[in-house]
């Protein structure tokens, strides 16, 4: 790496890290002010509050990396342009394309790292954060419940559980309804049991102390049982909790498995597929905003740091607006989920190429 490249990369990374640090501190302070009363009501000590925000920071960093990269691209390039250093580089035979190469390489490496960071690190820390929030802030309780659980096992089978003990793999007050494959409004059979126990040896569920009703036209067969092996349901004890997790608590593998289970149950998975593909597309926003921001700020202006900051915030809001609008169409199934996840990136990529073509090289 040449001295020129090291100089540019150093300025860019220092600004990026400072921006991330400043944004994280601001977010934590604001969130702490909002949740302070809840922490006090939940009798949370200082250690637990610190632990909560340590788990919260990766989520903030995930969201703010593209913003920090854009700020850094604008500030670094704008500063070099204001001090005529960029002009001197061009006079020495270095074009804007050459100047952008080290920044784009760094942005690409950050994007690749963000894929791993968003796919495995952030889901793990989010699980810990939500666990603390449910205990001390009494938030997100609707997502993880041990009672009144409903699971669509297949397209024509619904399982309802009155209460589930995850540690024992034991469900109580269980009802299983099988519907006709030809007409989903027609009930073929119902199973009712006081308990349903997971069998590790057979990898299946056993119904205990219940009855089964099988409908054949207008006739009905009624039987009672002490133990009845219901066979393979499409979930295990661990999956009962996973099925209630939020998308940002799932790693890539967990979310992919969840989507496949939902498809098997006949559910519309457009929303989940958009979120899954977004876990990969969003990290590349860091690369695209650098491609957009560098040529935009390479033109010498008399504006100060405040204007550069305002431009970065404005561009970030535009990106989020495009992202949310496209997601709304994707969630409804109006757009292909993969296309939806990448649409905002494609729009800003085209805008970046347009700006790069128009500015002096």
N, C-alpha and C positions, 0 to 999 in steps of 0.2 A: 504494500500500500504506500502510495506516494505521500509526501508531506502535505500536499494540497488536500488529498482525500482524508487524511487523519485530522486535519484542521476542520474541515467541513463536518465530518462525522462527530467529532468531539463537541462542537458547538450544538449540533443537532440533538445529540443524546443528552447533554446537560440540560438543555431547554425542555426536552421531553420529560425527563425524570422530575425536574422541578415542577412542571405543569401537573403531572400525575400526583405528586406529593401535595401540592397546594389544593387540588380539587378533592382529593381524598379527605384532607383535614376539614375542608368546608362542609363536605357531605356528612362527615361524622358529627361535627358540631351541630349542624341543623337537625339531624336525626336524633341526636341525644336530647336536644331541647324538646323535641316532639314527644319522645318516649320516656322522659325523666319521671313523670308522675306514675307511669305504668310500672317502671322499675321499682319505684318506692312502694307502690301498692303491693307488688309481688315480693317484697322483702329481699330484693336482689342486692348482694353486697358489691363492693367496688371490683372485686376479682371477676365476678360474673359479668358485670357490665363491660369490663375490658375484654373478657373472653368473647362476648357477643360481637363487639366491634372488630375484633381480630378476624372472626369468621365472616363479618360483613364486608371487610375491605376487598377481598378478591372479586366480589360481585361489582363493587364500585370501579375497581381497576379495569375489569372486563369491559364495562360500558364506556369508560373514559379514555381508554387507550387511543381510539381513533381521534377523539377530540384533542388529546395531548399531542398526537402526531401532527395534526393539522396546525395547531398553535405553534408547534416547533418549526414546521415548514415555513409558516408565514413570518414568524419572528426572525428565524435564522436568515432566510433569504432577504427579508425586508431590511434587516440590519446591514447585511453585506451591500445591498443596493444603496442604502442611505449613506454609507461610509465610502462609497465609490469603489469598494473592493471587488464587487461583481463586474464593474466596468473595466477595472484593471485586468481581471481574469480574461474577459473577452478580448481586450487589447493584446493580451499575451497569446491569443490563438485558441483559448478554451471556450467552446460554445456552451449555451445553456444546457444542451443535451449532456455534455461531458460533466457539467456541474451536478446534474441530477442523478447521474449513475450511482455514486456512493449512497445518496439518500434513498434511492429506490431499492438498493440492495438491503440496506438496513431495514426499510419498511417491509420488504418481503420476508426477511428473517423474523421480524416481530410478528407478522401475520401468521407464519408457520408456527411460531411458539404459541400464539394466541389460540390456535386450533386445539393444541394439547391443553392449554390452560383453561379454555372455556369448556372443553369436553370432559375433563376429569378432575381438575383441581377445584374449579368453581362449584360443580355439583356436590362434591364432598363437603366443602365449607358451608354451602347453602343448607345442606341437611342438618349440620350442627347448629347453624344460626336459627333455622325454623324450629328446631327442637327446643332451644332456649326461649324463643319467642312464644311458643305454645305454652311453655311452663310459666314464664314470668310476665309476659305481655298479653297472654290469652288471645293471640292472633293465629290465623291460619288453622283454627281448630276444625273447620269443616273439611279439611283435606285428609287428616288422619283421624279416623274414628275406630273405636273397637265395637261399636254397637250400630245396629240398623244398617248393615252393609249389603249392597245389591251388586251382583256381578253377572254380566251377560257372558256366560261361558262359551256358547256358540250362538249361531244365528237363531237357533230354535230352542235354546235352553237358558233359563234364568235361575240363578241361585241367590236366595236371600238368607242372611245370617243375622240372628238377633244379637249375638255377642261373640266376639272372637278373642281367644287367649293365644297370642302369638307364641309365647314361650313354650306352651304345651301342644301347640298345633291342634287345638280343640275349639270347635264351633258349637254353639248351643242355639236351640230354637231355629232349626234349619228347614227351609222349604225349597224344593227343586221342582221347577215346572218345565215340562217338555211339550213343545208345540209341533204341530204338523209341518213338515217341510213344504207341503203344497199350499197350505193356508196357515199363516202365522197367527191367525185369530182363533184357531181351533186347538184346544188343549188335548194332548194325547195321554199324558200321565202326570201325576203330582206325587212327590215324595215329601213326607213330613217326618221329622225326627227331633228328639230332644237334644241329641248330640251328633256331631260328625267329627271323627278322629282321623288324623293323618297317620298312615302306616308307612314307616320308612322302608320296611323290607319289600313290600309289594309296590311302593311308590304310588299308592292310590288312597282313596278316602273310604272310610266305613261309616255308614249311618247306623245309629244305635237307638233302640226304643222308639219305634215309630210305625208308620203305616204307609202303604203305597196304594194309589187309586189309578187304575188303567181304564181309559175310556175307549170303547169300541162302538162307535155309532151311538145308539141310545142305551147300550148296555155299559155296566160299570163293574169292574173286578176290584174288590177291596181286600187287602191282606195286611196283617200286622207282622212285625218282625222285631227280633231282639238285636240282631246284627245283620246288616245288608251291605255288601260291597258294591258301591255305586260305580266302581271302575275308575277309569282315568278321566278326571276333570282337567281342564286346561290351566290349572293353577295349583301351586303348592302353598304351604303356609307363608313362606316369605313373600310370595306374589300378592297376597291379600293386602299387605302394606304398600307394596310397589304400585299396585293399581290405583292407589290414592295419592301418590306423590305428585308434586307439581313438576312441570317440564324442566324448570331450572334446578331441580334436585336430581335429575337423571343424567347419567353419563351417556355417551354415544351408544354403547352396547345396550344399556337398560332401556333407552328410548326406542331403539330399533326393535328390541324384543317386545316392548309394550305396543308399538304400532302393529306388529305382526299379530299379536294376540287380539287386538281390537279389530283387525281385518277379518280374522277367523270368526269373530263374534258377529260379523256383519255390520260393524259400526262405520260411520263416515270418519275417516282418519285425515281429512284434508288439513284440519287445524294442527294436528300433531305432526304431520309431514312438513308443513311450513316451518314449525318450530325446530324440527330436526335439521332441515337443510339450512336454516338460519344460523345454527350453531357453527356451520362451516363457512357460510357466506359472510357473516358479520366480521370475522377477523380480517378479511381482505379489504375491509373499508379503510384500514390503516394505510395500505398501499395506494388505494385510489385517491384518498384525500391528499396524500403527498404529491401525487401526479397532478392533482388539481391545484394545490396550494402554491407549489414552487413557481410555476410560470406566472400565476396570478400576482404574486408579491415581488416578482423580479423587476417589474416596472418601477422606476424610482418615483416616489410620491413624497409629499411634504407632510403627510399624516403621521401622527405619533403612534405610540404603543397602544393607546386606548382604541384607536380606530382599527388597528390590526386585530386586537382582541374582539372587538365588536364584529368584525368580518368573520372571524373563526366561529363565534357563537352563532351568527346568522346562518352560515353554511351548515353547521351541525344541526340546527333546528330544521333547515330545509331537508337535510338527509333523513332526519327522524320522521318528518312529515311524510315524505315519499315512502319511507319504510312502513309506517303505520297504515297508510292508505292502501298500499299494495297488499299488506297482510290481511286487511279487512276483506279484500276480494278473494284472496287465497283461502281464508278461513271459511268463506261461504261456498268454496268449490268453483267459483267463477273463473279462476286462473289456475294453471298448473302449479302445484306446490313448489317444484324446483325453480320454475321461472319466477314465481312470486318472491322467493327468498333472495334471488339475485337481481331483481328488477331495479332496486334503488342503486345497487353497485353499478349496474349497466348504464343507468342514466347519468350518474356522476362520472363514470369513466368516459363517456362520450363528451360530457361537458369539459372534462380535463383535457382531452385530446383537442377539442375546439380551442380552448384557451391557449394551449401549447402551440398550436399552429399560428394563432394570431399575434402572439407577442414576438418582439425582436429576439433573435437568437444570439 
